[in-house]
Amino acid sequence: MGKLKCESPVPSDINIAQAATPVHISEIAKAVGLGPDEYDLYGTTKAKVKLNVIQKHASAPDGNYVVVAGMTPTPLGEGKSTTTVGLCQALGAHLGRKVMTCVRQPSQGPTFGIKGGAAGGGYSQVIPMEEFNLHMTGDIHAITAANNLLAAAIDVRMFHENTQSDTALFNRLCPPNKAGKRNFAPVMLKRLKNLGIDKDDPDSLTTEEKARFARVDIDPSTITWKRVMDVNDRFLRQITVGQAPTEKGMTRETGFDIAVASEIMAVLALTTDLADMRSRLGNMVVANSKQGAPVTADDLGVGGALTVLMKDAIEPTLMQTLEETPVLVHAGPFANIAPGNSSIIADRIGLKLVGKDGFVVTEAGFGADIGLEKFMNIKCRYSGLKPSCAVIVATVRALKMHGGGPTVTAGRPLDHAYTNEDTALVKAGCCNLARHVANTRKYGVPVVVAINKFATDADAELAVVREAALEAGAVDAVVCEHHAYGGAGAAKLGEAVISACKQQVDFKFLYDLKLTIKVHCLQWACHSSNAAAGVHATPDSMSDMMQV
């Protein structure tokens, strides 16, 4: 493993990353047990890992499964990504354990904004950090292309249905071949079945059946699908399309989202194989018909095309940390609107490669009440995987903010309250950390608190955090300095995680999928993360829930 030469004060992230010389990615692949036929090189520092790795290593036992989440953060972030990378560097480069880091690919929106990239920081980074943060192997661009293809299909379908007869539409969808024979494509048979038409010969359809098949009849006011791009461009949030003379006055208001907000990104994160992805993409609902029926990508006949555009994106990208431990980068959904976790596929590959005594460490976005909740209740439910341990990242800075400290604003200097010792302010904010620890323990997994130390933190303040974490039920709470010292600064955290993974796990979900959305919301809000007394649903929100 690579040996770090840490400087003090810690240089900038970019200077540290550019001073490092990554080993050839084939060396990382070999060290983790991948054969040359199990990955495709993307230059010298990245490789796409093939899906057949899961089948080839199916008999291998899974390793320990660790999720890193955080307390409610300040707008500056509390170092979940840095802690995830630092913990893995500690496990792999300092404690002699096989390890795989599984993280999300960052969006270029935050990367070019105030927040910046997501490769970690200081001496705990994924490298090359520029390639990690910008383009990587093109997965987000594939999502952008697929998403916008579907958006185009929606508009052009409405255009043709508004300008052509039933017969013309049917002839375009099912043109006769050279022998004069018409055939339905498999996706068309799926649509016919959904319409209750049990026929497989296009010429056997009645005139009324041909019209029902050919016309999706989208209600423009119900369209939920927007175009996307992977940079922040606020002036595209609301636009009008169809203004060219060739569109014959068929204008409508729509807008752009950030690419990682696309449902296709959520599909990528939760899919288990290529066939599953094809099914999920085809079943995405984009609007309702004027009769109130859901309209899917397969109704528009583009589910297969979306899958073709995503055929390479389904493979995780192998990279490395500053200390030459392996990293799988895959998917990048936000936690506030989507699953907020890296992919099931990457985790499954990692668990097989590290083996019984190894560790896969993955990160859940935002605070534990969002990202970790979705990791447990959604990601683990679909994957069938059970976590061995959860790590909650806490900082003195965030605890002071929750204790009543001055507002923290990105891009502005911190108030002196955050740089001067104040144990009372820290103690006042520890209720936030305690709630996250208590919430996480409800899933039946042991919790370790990683106290991410900043240069201005006083020992007395750190002691207050550790005491509060243990009182809340954490099995351990460890002060970490991985930003300044890399894996060496997280070695004690690594030891705590190893110990926690030896404990008995009684993993459970916090809600049943058989519950209605209304009951689900009530139960989750009242008895889970928010400790609410109840939920009041407005008529508009109830109407929206009925559409789901």
N, C-alpha and C positions, 0 to 999 in steps of 0.2 A: 504494500500500500504506500501511497505517496506521503512524505513527511512534510508537514507545514513548518514554515519559518515565520512565526507570527511577529508582527511589528507593533509597537506601542508609541503613540496612539494608533488605533486601527485605521489604516488607509480607507479610501472610498471603495465601495463594492466593485466598481468597474476597474479600478486600479489593481485590486486583489485578483479579480478574475482574469484580467489580461496579463498579469505577471505569471500566471500558472500555465504550465504546458500539459495539456491533456494527453493521456496515453491513447494509442489507437483503440478505437471502440471495439475492435475484434479481441483485444486483450481483456477488456471488461466482459465481453460475451463469453469468452473461454473460461474466465475465472468463476462465472456464475453457472456454468454448466451448459451453455448453448453451443450446439454444433454449427459448423459453417452453413449447413443446409437449413438452419432454423431462423435465419435472419437475412435481411438484405441491407447492404451498406448504403448509407446516404452520406457520402464523403468519409472523412476519417474520424469524426466525432459523434456520429449519430447512426443508428441502425433501426430498421423496422423489424420487430419480432413477429414471426409468423404464428397464426392461430393454431397450427397443428402441434405447437409445443405443448398445449394443454392435453391433447390426446396422447402424444408420445410419452409424457410423464404422468399419465393418469394413475399409475400404480404407486407413485411416490406419495408419501404422507405430506399433508399440509404443514407449513410452519406456523409459528405464533403470529396472530393477526392483531396489530396495534393501530388504533386510530388516535390522531392528534387533533384536538379541538381547542377552543379558547373560551375564556370568560368574555363578557360583553366588552368589545374593544373600544378604544378611542378612535377618532377618525384617522389616526396615524398608523393603526395596526399594532399588535403586541408581539409579533414575531412567531406566528404559527409555522410559516414556511421555514424560517431560519431554524426553529426548534426541531422541526421534522428532519431537516437535513443534518443538523448537528447531532441529533440522537442517532441517526443512521451511521454517521461517521464514527461516533463513539462505539457503537455496536460492532461495526465491521473493521475499523482500523485500529481500535484500541482494546476491545474486549474479545476479539477473535471469533465473533459469531458471523454466520452467513446472514446477509441482510439485503433487502431490496426496498428502496424508497419508491413509493407510488404517489405521484403528484399530478395536479392538473396543469394543462397548458394555459399560460396567461393570455388574456385578450390584449390586443394592441391599444384598446381604448384606455384602460388604466395605465398601461405601460407608458404611453405618451402623455398621460395626465399627471396629477400631483402624486398619486399613489405609487407609480412606478411599476417595475417588474415584479416577478414572483419567484425568482430563482433562489431565494434565501438572502442572506446578507453577511457581511464581514467574512470570517473564515469558515462559514457554513453555507456553501453555495453549490448549485448545479452549474457545471461549465460545459461548453462555452456559454456564458450567460447571455451574450448578444443573440446567439442562435436559439437559445431556449426562449427568450422573450420576443423574438421577431421571426415570424414565419415557421421556424423549426422545419418540419417535413411537410407542411402545407395542409394539415388536417382542418384548420379553421377555414382556410380558403376553399376546401372541398365542401364544407358545410355551407359556406356563403353561396357557392355555385348551385348546390342542391336546393337550398332554400329559395333562391331567386328564380330557379327553373320552375318550382312549384307556384311561386307568385305569378310568374308569367303565364303559366297554364290556367290559372284561375281567371285572369283577365281575358285571355284569348278565347276561353271556352264561353264566357258570357257574351263576348263579341260575336262569335259564330252563331250562338243560339239566338241572338237578337236579329241576325241578318239572314238566316237561312231557314228553309222549310224542314219539316221532320224528315222527309225523304232524302233531301240533300245531306242532312246531318248523318243519317243512318248509312248512306252510301260512302261518306267519308270515313266513318268508323269501321265499316265492314265492306270494303271494296271487293268485287269479285276478282279472282285470279285469272290467269290466261285461259283456264278451262271453264270460266264462268261460275266457279264455285266460291261461295263465301264461307269464311270460318271465323269463329270467335277465338280471340286470344284468351289464355287462362284467366287474366285479370277481368276480362269481360264476363266470363262465366260466374266469377265471384259477384259481380254487380247484379247479374240476372238473378242469382240466388237470393241476394238481399232484397231484390224487388219482388220476390215470390214467383218468379217466372222459371218454371222447371223445363227448360228447353235448351238444346245445344246446337240446333241448326238455325242459322240466321234467317233462312228463307221460310221457316215454319212460324215465325212470329207474326201475330196479327198487326194490323195498322196501329192499334192502340198500344200494343206492347212495344213496337218499334219506337214510338214516340216517347214512351216512358223510359226506355233504355237509352235513347239518344240524348234526351234532355236532362241534364243535371238540375237545371232550373234554380240556380243559386240566387238567394236573396242578398243583394249587395250590402244591405245594412247589417248583415250577420257575419260578414267576413272578418275573421280574426288573424289571418295570415298576412304579415307584412314583409317587405323586403328588408335585407340586412346588409351591413358592412362592418368591418372590424376596426373602425376608428370612431372617435367621438366627433359627430357633426350635427350639432344641435339644430341647424336650420333644415335638416331633413326629417325632423321628428313628425312633422305634419305637412303633407304635400298633396297636390292634385295630379292624378295621372289621366292619360287619354286625351290630352289637349291637341295632339296633331290632327290635321284634317282627315287623315286616313282612318282615324278611330271613330269618325262619324258622330261626334258629340257625346260619345259614351264616357264621360268623365266621372270620376269618383274620388273622394278624399281617402287617403291612406297615409303611410309614413314608413320610416326606416327604424329598425331596432339595431342594437349592437349584435354582431354575428353570434356571439356565445349565448345570446338570449333565445336563439332559435330552438324550437322543439326538437330539431334534428340533433342538436348538441345533447339534449337530455336523452334522446334515444341512444346516441353513441355511448353515453355514460352507463346506461342500464342494460344494454344489449349483451347477450351471452354468446352469440355466434352469428355467422352471416345470414343464415335462414331466419333467425329471430329478428335481426335488424331489418330484413326485407319485409317481414310481417308488420313490425312496428311502424316502419316508414309508410307502408301502404294504408295503415289504419289511422293515421293522423287526421284529425277532423279540422277542416279549414273554414267551414261555414255551415249554414243550414240552407236547405232548399226552401222555396216559398211555401211548401207544404209542411215545413218544420222538421224534415228529416235531416240527419247529419250528412254532410258531404265530406268524403275522405279523399286522400291522394290517389287511392286506387280507383275511386269513382271517376277521377279525371284521367286515369290510365297512365300515371307517371311514377308509381311506386317503384317499378323496376328500374327506370332511368335514375331515380334518386339513389338507389342501391349501387348502381354502376359508378356513379360519381363518388360514392363513399367507400368503394371497395378497398382502397389503400388506407383510408383514414381509420378503418376498424382495427388496424394493427398498431399496437403501442410502439412508442419510440424509446429506444435504449440510449441513455446518456450516462454521465458520471458526475460525482461530486469532486470537490477539491482534493479529497483524500482517496480518490479512485474507488469509491464504493459505487455499486450500480444503481441506476435510477430508471424507472419506467414512467414516461410522461404520456398521459392519455386523457383526452376529453377535458373540458373546462367550463362546465355549467356554473352559473352564479347560484349561491345558496338561497338568496331571497326570492328567486323566481323559478328555481329548478332544483335538481338534486344536490348541487353544491359539492360534489365529490368526484374524484377521478374514477376511471372505468372499472366495472366488474371484471372485464377481461384482463386488464393489467394486474389486478389483485390476484386473480386465479393463477396467472402465469407465475407471478412472484412467489406465491405460496408453494407451488410445486417445485420451483427452482431452489428455494432456500432449504427445503426439507424440514424434517421434524423438529430439529433444535434451532432452526433459523427464525428470522423475523422479517415480516413485511410490515412496514410502517407507512400508513397513508394519512392524508390530511383532510379534514372536513372544514369547509369554508365558513366564514362569518363566526358568530359565537356558537357555543355548544347548543343553545336553544334552537338554532336553525340548522346548521350544517351537520352536527352530530345527531340531532333528532332524525334527520333525513337519512343519514348513514345507517342508523339502527333500524328505523321502521320501514324504509324504502329499499335502500341498497342491499342490506343484509337479507331482507325478505325475498327479493328477486334472485340474489346470488346463492342463497342457502348457506352462506358463510357465517361463522360466529366469531365475534371479536374476543381476544384473550385479555385485553387490557385497554383502557382509555387514558390518554394523557390530556390534562387541561392546562393550557398555558396561561399564566397570570403575570402581571407586572405591577410594580408599585405605582407607576404612573396611572394606569387604568383604575386601580383601586382608589387612588386619591380623587380621581374624577367622580367616581360613583359615591365617594364619601362626602361630596359637596364642593369639590374643588372648582376653580374657574373653568370656563368653557375652553376646550381644546379644539383649535381650528387648524386644519392642514394648511401649510404654507406660512403660518405665523409662529413667532418664537413662543416657547412655553412660558407660562407664568412662573414666577419664582416659587410658587407653592409646590411645583413639581420638581424643583431642583434642590430645595432645602428640606432638611429632615423634619418630618411631622408624623409621628406614629399615631396620633389621635385621628388624623385625617385618613390614614391608611386603614386603621381599625374600623372607622365608620363605613368604609366602602367594602369591607370584607363580606358583607351580606350577599353581594353579587356573586363572589366566588363560591360562597357556601351554597347558594341556590344551584349553580351549575354543577357542583360536585354532587349534591343531593339528586338533581335530575338524572345525572349520568348513572348513579348507583341504582336507580330504579330499573335499569336494563339488566341488572344482575352481573355486571362486570366490575372488577377492581379498578380504582381510579388513582392515578399518580398525578400530582400537581407539579408542573415545571415552572419554577419562578425565574423568569427571564430577567437576569440582572442587567441594569443600566449603570453607567459610570457614576451617576449622581445618587444612586440608591445607598442609603445608610444601612449598616448591619442590623441596627435595631428595627428598622422598617421591614427588612427581609425576614427577621425573626417573627414579627407580628403576622406576616403572611403565612409562614410555615405553620405557626400555631393554629391559625384560623382554618387552614386547609385540613389539618389533622383532626381538629374538632368537628369539621363538617363530614368526616368519614373517609377521607382519602387514606389509602394504605401507606403513602409516603408523600413527602413534599420536598423537592430538591432545588436548591439555588443553582442556576446554570449560567455558564459564561462561554457558551459555544460561539457567540458572535466574535468574541475577542480571541478565543483559543481553539476554535474548531472542535473536533471530536473530543479532544482532551478536556475541554470545558464542559462537556456533557457526559463524561464517563460515569459520574455518580448517578445521573439520571438513567443512563443505560443499565446500571446495576439494579436500580429500583424497578425498572421495567422488566428486567429478567426475573426478578423475584416475584413481581406482581403476576406475571404470566404463569407462575407455578401454582397460583391459587385456584380454587374451585370456581368455575363460572356457571351461573344459572341464568343464561341469557334468555330474555323474553322481549316480545314486542309490547308496546303500550296501547295498541288498539287492534281491533279485529276488522279485517276488510269487509266483513259481512254487514257492518254497521252502515247506516245511511250517512250521507255527508253531514247532515245537520247534527245527528247524534255523535258522529265522529268529532266534529268541531267542538261540541259541548264537552265531550269526555276529555279530549286532548287538552283543551284550554283550562278546564277546571281541575283536572287531576294530574296533569303532566307538567310541562315546562313553566307555565305562567302562574300557577296557583290562583287562578281567577275564581271568583265566586259564581260567575255565570256568564252567559253569552246572549246578547240581544241582537237578533238578525233583522235588518230592515227589509221591507218588501223587495227593494231592488236586489239586495244581496241574496235573498231567498230565491228570486227569479234566476239569478246567475247560477246559484248552486244547483237548481233543477236542470240546468242545461248541461251540467258535467256528467 
